[in-house]
Amino acid sequence: MLRVLMFLVPLALSVYAFIDCISTKEDDIRHMPKPLWAILVLVFPLVGSISWLIAGKKRSPAAEGWSGVRDRRQQQWVAPDDNPEFLKSLDEDDDRKKDDKRDDGQ
């Protein structure tokens, strides 16, 4: 079983890296042109795949350790119970329900 894993894990990594490489937009690729990255992944499967995953592609903010702030100009994420807009919407829902009960009772 271990022999099979020693073959399948690098193969799966290489296939994933190659598909990721060829499906990535040119604007998101760093250091080398896309065809060179693809050749590197195919010729040197293990080293090329790891290189592609580490250095070849620009990563999204989530992969860079997203701290809850997408952009420094935007506000930080707020829990629903601390969010004034959410609490206001709950109050409005309660008011509507009370009005509906009053209308039904008359």
N, CA, C and O atoms as CSV, one atom per row, in Angstrom:
chain,resi,resn,atom,element,x,y,z
A,1,MET,N,N,0.818,-1.195,0.000
A,1,MET,CA,C,0.000,0.000,0.000
A,1,MET,C,C,0.866,1.264,0.000
A,1,MET,O,O,0.555,2.236,-0.689
A,2,LEU,N,N,1.939,1.243,0.768
A,2,LEU,CA,C,2.821,2.397,0.840
A,2,LEU,C,C,3.498,2.657,-0.503
A,2,LEU,O,O,3.737,3.807,-0.871
A,3,ARG,N,N,3.801,1.596,-1.222
A,3,ARG,CA,C,4.409,1.762,-2.551
A,3,ARG,C,C,3.447,2.451,-3.507
A,3,ARG,O,O,3.850,3.275,-4.328
A,4,VAL,N,N,2.190,2.109,-3.392
A,4,VAL,CA,C,1.180,2.724,-4.250
A,4,VAL,C,C,1.038,4.206,-3.902
A,4,VAL,O,O,0.942,5.046,-4.797
A,5,LEU,N,N,1.026,4.528,-2.613
A,5,LEU,CA,C,0.919,5.926,-2.197
A,5,LEU,C,C,2.128,6.741,-2.645
A,5,LEU,O,O,1.995,7.909,-3.011
A,6,MET,N,N,3.296,6.127,-2.616
A,6,MET,CA,C,4.512,6.834,-3.045
A,6,MET,C,C,4.459,7.173,-4.530
A,6,MET,O,O,5.165,8.074,-4.985
A,7,PHE,N,N,3.642,6.470,-5.277
A,7,PHE,CA,C,3.465,6.751,-6.688
A,7,PHE,C,C,2.270,7.685,-6.928
A,7,PHE,O,O,2.355,8.612,-7.734
A,8,LEU,N,N,1.161,7.437,-6.228
A,8,LEU,CA,C,-0.070,8.182,-6.481
A,8,LEU,C,C,-0.037,9.623,-5.961
A,8,LEU,O,O,-0.575,10.519,-6.611
A,9,VAL,N,N,0.579,9.856,-4.815
A,9,VAL,CA,C,0.606,11.207,-4.258
A,9,VAL,C,C,1.367,12.175,-5.163
A,9,VAL,O,O,0.835,13.240,-5.477
A,10,PRO,N,N,2.590,11.852,-5.597
A,10,PRO,CA,C,3.262,12.770,-6.531
A,10,PRO,C,C,2.528,12.904,-7.872
A,10,PRO,O,O,2.520,13.978,-8.474
A,11,LEU,N,N,1.919,11.818,-8.330
A,11,LEU,CA,C,1.159,11.880,-9.575
A,11,LEU,C,C,-0.032,12.825,-9.427
A,11,LEU,O,O,-0.268,13.668,-10.292
A,12,ALA,N,N,-0.771,12.689,-8.348
A,12,ALA,CA,C,-1.927,13.558,-8.106
A,12,ALA,C,C,-1.485,15.016,-7.962
A,12,ALA,O,O,-2.140,15.923,-8.475
A,13,LEU,N,N,-0.384,15.229,-7.268
A,13,LEU,CA,C,0.144,16.583,-7.118
A,13,LEU,C,C,0.532,17.169,-8.475
A,13,LEU,O,O,0.254,18.337,-8.749
A,14,SER,N,N,1.158,16.382,-9.305
A,14,SER,CA,C,1.570,16.849,-10.626
A,14,SER,C,C,0.365,17.161,-11.508
A,14,SER,O,O,0.344,18.180,-12.198
A,15,VAL,N,N,-0.618,16.300,-11.486
A,15,VAL,CA,C,-1.824,16.523,-12.286
A,15,VAL,C,C,-2.531,17.792,-11.812
A,15,VAL,O,O,-2.941,18.623,-12.623
A,16,TYR,N,N,-2.670,17.936,-10.491
A,16,TYR,CA,C,-3.312,19.130,-9.941
A,16,TYR,C,C,-2.542,20.393,-10.343
A,16,TYR,O,O,-3.143,21.366,-10.797
A,17,ALA,N,N,-1.221,20.382,-10.177
A,17,ALA,CA,C,-0.407,21.557,-10.488
A,17,ALA,C,C,-0.470,21.889,-11.978
A,17,ALA,O,O,-0.533,23.062,-12.347
A,18,PHE,N,N,-0.454,20.878,-12.830
A,18,PHE,CA,C,-0.509,21.124,-14.270
A,18,PHE,C,C,-1.845,21.738,-14.671
A,18,PHE,O,O,-1.883,22.708,-15.428
A,19,ILE,N,N,-2.931,21.180,-14.171
A,19,ILE,CA,C,-4.256,21.714,-14.497
A,19,ILE,C,C,-4.413,23.125,-13.932
A,19,ILE,O,O,-4.975,24.006,-14.584
A,20,ASP,N,N,-3.916,23.327,-12.723
A,20,ASP,CA,C,-3.978,24.656,-12.123
A,20,ASP,C,C,-3.161,25.651,-12.949
A,20,ASP,O,O,-3.575,26.795,-13.139
A,21,CYS,N,N,-2.026,25.219,-13.425
A,21,CYS,CA,C,-1.150,26.076,-14.220
A,21,CYS,C,C,-1.807,26.465,-15.539
A,21,CYS,O,O,-1.825,27.644,-15.891
A,22,ILE,N,N,-2.337,25.513,-16.260
A,22,ILE,CA,C,-2.898,25.831,-17.574
A,22,ILE,C,C,-4.235,26.562,-17.474
A,22,ILE,O,O,-4.648,27.217,-18.432
A,23,SER,N,N,-4.918,26.462,-16.330
A,23,SER,CA,C,-6.201,27.150,-16.195
A,23,SER,C,C,-6.078,28.517,-15.519
A,23,SER,O,O,-7.072,29.230,-15.384
A,24,THR,N,N,-4.886,28.880,-15.101
A,24,THR,CA,C,-4.670,30.169,-14.451
A,24,THR,C,C,-4.505,31.257,-15.508
A,24,THR,O,O,-3.875,31.047,-16.544
A,25,LYS,N,N,-5.081,32.421,-15.225
A,25,LYS,CA,C,-4.951,33.552,-16.149
A,25,LYS,C,C,-3.504,34.039,-16.167
A,25,LYS,O,O,-2.781,33.923,-15.178
A,26,GLU,N,N,-3.100,34.582,-17.307
A,26,GLU,CA,C,-1.727,35.082,-17.466
A,26,GLU,C,C,-1.394,36.159,-16.433
A,26,GLU,O,O,-0.251,36.263,-15.988
A,27,ASP,N,N,-2.397,36.963,-16.050
A,27,ASP,CA,C,-2.161,38.051,-15.096
A,27,ASP,C,C,-1.826,37.538,-13.700
A,27,ASP,O,O,-1.203,38.248,-12.912
A,28,ASP,N,N,-2.236,36.311,-13.390
A,28,ASP,CA,C,-2.037,35.762,-12.052
A,28,ASP,C,C,-0.774,34.914,-11.918
A,28,ASP,O,O,-0.540,34.318,-10.866
A,29,ILE,N,N,0.038,34.852,-12.968
A,29,ILE,CA,C,1.248,34.027,-12.947
A,29,ILE,C,C,2.449,34.915,-12.674
A,29,ILE,O,O,2.586,36.002,-13.236
A,30,ARG,N,N,3.325,34.419,-11.787
A,30,ARG,CA,C,4.514,35.190,-11.419
A,30,ARG,C,C,5.784,34.509,-11.932
A,30,ARG,O,O,5.796,33.304,-12.187
A,31,HIS,N,N,6.825,35.277,-12.076
A,31,HIS,CA,C,8.211,34.864,-12.322
A,31,HIS,C,C,8.520,34.323,-13.713
A,31,HIS,O,O,9.576,34.654,-14.251
A,32,MET,N,N,7.666,33.516,-14.323
A,32,MET,CA,C,7.949,32.961,-15.649
A,32,MET,C,C,6.656,32.930,-16.459
A,32,MET,O,O,5.569,32.987,-15.884
A,33,PRO,N,N,6.757,32.840,-17.778
A,33,PRO,CA,C,5.557,32.699,-18.603
A,33,PRO,C,C,4.854,31.358,-18.347
A,33,PRO,O,O,5.464,30.391,-17.890
A,34,LYS,N,N,3.575,31.333,-18.652
A,34,LYS,CA,C,2.768,30.134,-18.410
A,34,LYS,C,C,3.320,28.882,-19.104
A,34,LYS,O,O,3.384,27.831,-18.467
A,35,PRO,N,N,3.723,28.948,-20.387
A,35,PRO,CA,C,4.240,27.725,-21.032
A,35,PRO,C,C,5.472,27.153,-20.322
A,35,PRO,O,O,5.624,25.935,-20.239
A,36,LEU,N,N,6.346,28.019,-19.813
A,36,LEU,CA,C,7.521,27.514,-19.089
A,36,LEU,C,C,7.123,26.828,-17.796
A,36,LEU,O,O,7.709,25.807,-17.436
A,37,TRP,N,N,6.136,27.369,-17.089
A,37,TRP,CA,C,5.655,26.712,-15.871
A,37,TRP,C,C,5.075,25.342,-16.204
A,37,TRP,O,O,5.335,24.367,-15.498
A,38,ALA,N,N,4.293,25.267,-17.274
A,38,ALA,CA,C,3.689,23.988,-17.661
A,38,ALA,C,C,4.760,22.960,-18.010
A,38,ALA,O,O,4.661,21.797,-17.620
A,39,ILE,N,N,5.774,23.388,-18.736
A,39,ILE,CA,C,6.868,22.473,-19.089
A,39,ILE,C,C,7.624,22.036,-17.829
A,39,ILE,O,O,7.980,20.867,-17.688
A,40,LEU,N,N,7.863,22.972,-16.926
A,40,LEU,CA,C,8.553,22.642,-15.673
A,40,LEU,C,C,7.778,21.602,-14.865
A,40,LEU,O,O,8.364,20.671,-14.314
A,41,VAL,N,N,6.466,21.767,-14.799
A,41,VAL,CA,C,5.638,20.809,-14.058
A,41,VAL,C,C,5.650,19.446,-14.739
A,41,VAL,O,O,5.647,18.422,-14.056
A,42,LEU,N,N,5.664,19.411,-16.063
A,42,LEU,CA,C,5.658,18.132,-16.774
A,42,LEU,C,C,7.014,17.432,-16.748
A,42,LEU,O,O,7.075,16.212,-16.596
A,43,VAL,N,N,8.105,18.191,-16.897
A,43,VAL,CA,C,9.435,17.580,-16.979
A,43,VAL,C,C,9.956,17.180,-15.602
A,43,VAL,O,O,10.558,16.118,-15.447
A,44,PHE,N,N,9.727,18.018,-14.615
A,44,PHE,CA,C,10.145,17.728,-13.247
A,44,PHE,C,C,8.898,17.693,-12.355
A,44,PHE,O,O,8.590,18.671,-11.673
A,45,PRO,N,N,8.188,16.566,-12.366
A,45,PRO,CA,C,6.868,16.537,-11.730
A,45,PRO,C,C,6.848,16.974,-10.263
A,45,PRO,O,O,6.031,17.820,-9.899
A,46,LEU,N,N,7.689,16.447,-9.439
A,46,LEU,CA,C,7.623,16.760,-8.014
A,46,LEU,C,C,8.137,18.176,-7.729
A,46,LEU,O,O,7.456,18.970,-7.080
A,47,VAL,N,N,9.333,18.482,-8.214
A,47,VAL,CA,C,9.924,19.794,-7.973
A,47,VAL,C,C,9.129,20.890,-8.693
A,47,VAL,O,O,8.894,21.961,-8.134
A,48,GLY,N,N,8.722,20.619,-9.922
A,48,GLY,CA,C,7.958,21.599,-10.681
A,48,GLY,C,C,6.603,21.890,-10.058
A,48,GLY,O,O,6.164,23.040,-10.029
A,49,SER,N,N,5.940,20.856,-9.559
A,49,SER,CA,C,4.632,21.039,-8.931
A,49,SER,C,C,4.739,21.852,-7.659
A,49,SER,O,O,3.951,22.769,-7.427
A,50,ILE,N,N,5.705,21.517,-6.847
A,50,ILE,CA,C,5.885,22.251,-5.591
A,50,ILE,C,C,6.294,23.693,-5.886
A,50,ILE,O,O,5.832,24.618,-5.218
A,51,SER,N,N,7.154,23.885,-6.877
A,51,SER,CA,C,7.556,25.246,-7.254
A,51,SER,C,C,6.361,26.055,-7.741
A,51,SER,O,O,6.204,27.222,-7.382
A,52,TRP,N,N,5.526,25.431,-8.555
A,52,TRP,CA,C,4.343,26.128,-9.049
A,52,TRP,C,C,3.434,26.540,-7.889
A,52,TRP,O,O,2.961,27.676,-7.839
A,53,LEU,N,N,3.197,25.628,-6.974
A,53,LEU,CA,C,2.291,25.925,-5.870
A,53,LEU,C,C,2.845,26.998,-4.939
A,53,LEU,O,O,2.082,27.774,-4.363
A,54,ILE,N,N,4.154,27.045,-4.789
A,54,ILE,CA,C,4.751,28.017,-3.865
A,54,ILE,C,C,4.993,29.364,-4.545
A,54,ILE,O,O,4.661,30.408,-3.984
A,55,ALA,N,N,5.569,29.348,-5.746
A,55,ALA,CA,C,6.043,30.595,-6.338
A,55,ALA,C,C,5.375,30.995,-7.640
A,55,ALA,O,O,5.521,32.140,-8.066
A,56,GLY,N,N,4.656,30.109,-8.282
A,56,GLY,CA,C,4.197,30.394,-9.628
A,56,GLY,C,C,2.925,31.176,-9.760
A,56,GLY,O,O,2.710,31.836,-10.777
A,57,LYS,N,N,2.073,31.124,-8.760
A,57,LYS,CA,C,0.754,31.720,-8.886
A,57,LYS,C,C,0.531,32.748,-7.798
A,57,LYS,O,O,0.883,32.535,-6.637
A,58,LYS,N,N,-0.069,33.882,-8.193
A,58,LYS,CA,C,-0.467,34.864,-7.190
A,58,LYS,C,C,-1.616,34.260,-6.387
A,58,LYS,O,O,-2.573,33.740,-6.959
A,59,ARG,N,N,-1.520,34.329,-5.104
A,59,ARG,CA,C,-2.546,33.751,-4.238
A,59,ARG,C,C,-3.544,34.811,-3.815
A,59,ARG,O,O,-3.229,36.000,-3.763
A,60,SER,N,N,-4.742,34.366,-3.516
A,60,SER,CA,C,-5.787,35.280,-3.052
A,60,SER,C,C,-5.512,35.690,-1.615
A,60,SER,O,O,-4.719,35.037,-0.937
A,61,PRO,N,N,-6.146,36.751,-1.132
A,61,PRO,CA,C,-5.928,37.179,0.257
A,61,PRO,C,C,-6.258,36.091,1.271
A,61,PRO,O,O,-5.662,36.058,2.348
A,62,ALA,N,N,-7.185,35.208,0.955
A,62,ALA,CA,C,-7.531,34.144,1.889
A,62,ALA,C,C,-6.343,33.209,2.112
A,62,ALA,O,O,-6.154,32.696,3.215
A,63,ALA,N,N,-5.558,32.992,1.086
A,63,ALA,CA,C,-4.409,32.110,1.219
A,63,ALA,C,C,-3.236,32.792,1.913
A,63,ALA,O,O,-2.301,32.125,2.357
A,64,GLU,N,N,-3.283,34.106,2.007
A,64,GLU,CA,C,-2.197,34.838,2.632
A,64,GLU,C,C,-2.471,35.128,4.103
A,64,GLU,O,O,-1.860,36.029,4.677
A,65,GLY,N,N,-3.369,34.386,4.711
A,65,GLY,CA,C,-3.668,34.591,6.118
A,65,GLY,C,C,-4.697,35.681,6.336
A,65,GLY,O,O,-4.415,36.680,6.998
A,66,TRP,N,N,-5.876,35.499,5.790
A,66,TRP,CA,C,-6.936,36.485,5.877
A,66,TRP,C,C,-7.321,36.701,7.318
A,66,TRP,O,O,-7.650,35.748,8.024
A,67,SER,N,N,-7.286,37.940,7.766
A,67,SER,CA,C,-7.541,38.264,9.162
A,67,SER,C,C,-8.942,38.783,9.387
A,67,SER,O,O,-9.249,39.251,10.483
A,68,GLY,N,N,-9.799,38.718,8.392
A,68,GLY,CA,C,-11.147,39.218,8.544
A,68,GLY,C,C,-11.354,40.539,7.837
A,68,GLY,O,O,-12.483,41.025,7.767
A,69,VAL,N,N,-10.312,41.125,7.321
A,69,VAL,CA,C,-10.421,42.397,6.617
A,69,VAL,C,C,-10.020,42.166,5.173
A,69,VAL,O,O,-8.865,41.843,4.896
A,70,ARG,N,N,-10.942,42.324,4.263
A,70,ARG,CA,C,-10.641,42.099,2.858
A,70,ARG,C,C,-9.834,43.251,2.276
A,70,ARG,O,O,-8.916,43.042,1.483
A,71,ASP,N,N,-10.176,44.429,2.665
A,71,ASP,CA,C,-9.488,45.612,2.173
A,71,ASP,C,C,-9.363,46.572,3.349
A,71,ASP,O,O,-10.298,46.716,4.138
A,72,ARG,N,N,-8.250,47.206,3.465
A,72,ARG,CA,C,-8.027,48.087,4.616
A,72,ARG,C,C,-9.023,49.244,4.645
A,72,ARG,O,O,-9.283,49.812,5.706
A,73,ARG,N,N,-9.575,49.592,3.496
A,73,ARG,CA,C,-10.542,50.679,3.452
A,73,ARG,C,C,-11.921,50.231,3.901
A,73,ARG,O,O,-12.742,51.067,4.280
A,74,GLN,N,N,-12.196,48.938,3.869
A,74,GLN,CA,C,-13.493,48.424,4.293
A,74,GLN,C,C,-13.482,48.152,5.789
A,74,GLN,O,O,-12.426,48.045,6.414
A,75,GLN,N,N,-14.676,48.043,6.343
A,75,GLN,CA,C,-14.788,47.745,7.763
A,75,GLN,C,C,-14.463,46.283,8.017
A,75,GLN,O,O,-14.534,45.440,7.122
A,76,GLN,N,N,-14.107,46.014,9.254
A,76,GLN,CA,C,-13.830,44.652,9.659
A,76,GLN,C,C,-15.146,43.911,9.858
A,76,GLN,O,O,-16.163,44.521,10.186
A,77,TRP,N,N,-15.123,42.608,9.660
A,77,TRP,CA,C,-16.305,41.772,9.823
A,77,TRP,C,C,-16.816,41.881,11.249
A,77,TRP,O,O,-16.031,41.910,12.197
A,78,VAL,N,N,-18.137,41.943,11.399
A,78,VAL,CA,C,-18.758,42.093,12.707
A,78,VAL,C,C,-19.718,40.935,12.923
A,78,VAL,O,O,-20.466,40.564,12.018
A,79,ALA,N,N,-19.698,40.369,14.111
A,79,ALA,CA,C,-20.615,39.286,14.452
A,79,ALA,C,C,-22.048,39.808,14.408
A,79,ALA,O,O,-22.269,40.985,14.692
A,80,PRO,N,N,-23.033,38.971,14.063
A,80,PRO,CA,C,-24.409,39.443,13.935
A,80,PRO,C,C,-24.953,40.113,15.199
A,80,PRO,O,O,-25.698,41.089,15.108
A,81,ASP,N,N,-24.590,39.603,16.364
A,81,ASP,CA,C,-25.133,40.196,17.583
A,81,ASP,C,C,-24.486,41.538,17.916
A,81,ASP,O,O,-24.974,42.244,18.799
A,82,ASP,N,N,-23.410,41.906,17.240
A,82,ASP,CA,C,-22.766,43.205,17.424
A,82,ASP,C,C,-23.030,44.162,16.265
A,82,ASP,O,O,-22.622,45.323,16.310
A,83,ASN,N,N,-23.699,43.685,15.247
A,83,ASN,CA,C,-23.938,44.468,14.053
A,83,ASN,C,C,-25.209,45.300,14.231
A,83,ASN,O,O,-26.297,44.732,14.324
A,84,PRO,N,N,-25.100,46.630,14.280
A,84,PRO,CA,C,-26.281,47.464,14.507
A,84,PRO,C,C,-27.356,47.323,13.423
A,84,PRO,O,O,-28.549,47.392,13.719
A,85,GLU,N,N,-26.934,47.124,12.169
A,85,GLU,CA,C,-27.916,46.963,11.093
A,85,GLU,C,C,-28.725,45.686,11.273
A,85,GLU,O,O,-29.936,45.680,11.053
A,86,PHE,N,N,-28.063,44.606,11.672
A,86,PHE,CA,C,-28.753,43.347,11.901
A,86,PHE,C,C,-29.720,43.465,13.065
A,86,PHE,O,O,-30.854,42.993,12.985
A,87,LEU,N,N,-29.277,44.093,14.143
A,87,LEU,CA,C,-30.143,44.273,15.306
A,87,LEU,C,C,-31.343,45.152,14.960
A,87,LEU,O,O,-32.449,44.909,15.444
A,88,LYS,N,N,-31.134,46.168,14.126
A,88,LYS,CA,C,-32.231,47.023,13.705
A,88,LYS,C,C,-33.241,46.232,12.881
A,88,LYS,O,O,-34.450,46.415,13.030
A,89,SER,N,N,-32.746,45.355,12.013
A,89,SER,CA,C,-33.671,44.539,11.205
A,89,SER,C,C,-34.477,43.601,12.092
A,89,SER,O,O,-35.642,43.336,11.793
A,90,LEU,N,N,-33.894,43.090,13.177
A,90,LEU,CA,C,-34.647,42.250,14.109
A,90,LEU,C,C,-35.756,43.048,14.792
A,90,LEU,O,O,-36.872,42.557,14.958
A,91,ASP,N,N,-35.439,44.286,15.185
A,91,ASP,CA,C,-36.445,45.138,15.812
A,91,ASP,C,C,-37.588,45.429,14.838
A,91,ASP,O,O,-38.755,45.437,15.231
A,92,GLU,N,N,-37.255,45.666,13.576
A,92,GLU,CA,C,-38.289,45.926,12.573
A,92,GLU,C,C,-39.164,44.699,12.368
A,92,GLU,O,O,-40.378,44.829,12.207
A,93,ASP,N,N,-38.567,43.504,12.371
A,93,ASP,CA,C,-39.348,42.271,12.247
A,93,ASP,C,C,-40.287,42.106,13.432
A,93,ASP,O,O,-41.445,41.725,13.258
A,94,ASP,N,N,-39.796,42.390,14.638
A,94,ASP,CA,C,-40.636,42.291,15.829
A,94,ASP,C,C,-41.797,43.273,15.755
A,94,ASP,O,O,-42.928,42.931,16.100
A,95,ASP,N,N,-41.517,44.495,15.304
A,95,ASP,CA,C,-42.574,45.501,15.186
A,95,ASP,C,C,-43.640,45.068,14.182
A,95,ASP,O,O,-44.833,45.253,14.420
A,96,ARG,N,N,-43.206,44.492,13.058
A,96,ARG,CA,C,-44.165,44.011,12.050
A,96,ARG,C,C,-45.033,42.894,12.607
A,96,ARG,O,O,-46.239,42.857,12.359
A,97,LYS,N,N,-44.426,41.987,13.358
A,97,LYS,CA,C,-45.193,40.877,13.934
A,97,LYS,C,C,-46.208,41.395,14.948
A,97,LYS,O,O,-47.338,40.908,15.000
A,98,LYS,N,N,-45.817,42.371,15.747
A,98,LYS,CA,C,-46.750,42.947,16.726
A,98,LYS,C,C,-47.898,43.655,16.013
A,98,LYS,O,O,-49.051,43.547,16.430
A,99,ASP,N,N,-47.585,44.379,14.937
A,99,ASP,CA,C,-48.634,45.057,14.173
A,99,ASP,C,C,-49.588,44.056,13.544
A,99,ASP,O,O,-50.797,44.286,13.504
A,100,ASP,N,N,-49.041,42.932,13.047
A,100,ASP,CA,C,-49.895,41.901,12.454
A,100,ASP,C,C,-50.828,41.293,13.494
A,100,ASP,O,O,-51.991,41.020,13.196
A,101,LYS,N,N,-50.328,41.077,14.719
A,101,LYS,CA,C,-51.164,40.517,15.771
A,101,LYS,C,C,-52.262,41.498,16.172
A,101,LYS,O,O,-53.395,41.088,16.427
A,102,ARG,N,N,-51.936,42.791,16.231
A,102,ARG,CA,C,-52.936,43.800,16.558
A,102,ARG,C,C,-54.024,43.856,15.499
A,102,ARG,O,O,-55.210,43.966,15.808
A,103,ASP,N,N,-53.592,43.779,14.227
A,103,ASP,CA,C,-54.571,43.819,13.130
A,103,ASP,C,C,-55.478,42.606,13.151
A,103,ASP,O,O,-56.667,42.716,12.851
A,104,ASP,N,N,-54.936,41.457,13.501
A,104,ASP,CA,C,-55.734,40.221,13.565
A,104,ASP,C,C,-56.710,40.263,14.738
A,104,ASP,O,O,-57.800,39.695,14.658
A,105,GLY,N,N,-56.327,40.929,15.822
A,105,GLY,CA,C,-57.163,40.979,17.024
A,105,GLY,C,C,-58.315,41.948,16.898
A,105,GLY,O,O,-59.265,41.831,17.673
A,106,GLN,N,N,-58.302,42.888,15.987
A,106,GLN,CA,C,-59.370,43.873,15.865
A,106,GLN,C,C,-60.513,43.399,15.069
A,106,GLN,O,O,-61.485,44.132,14.887
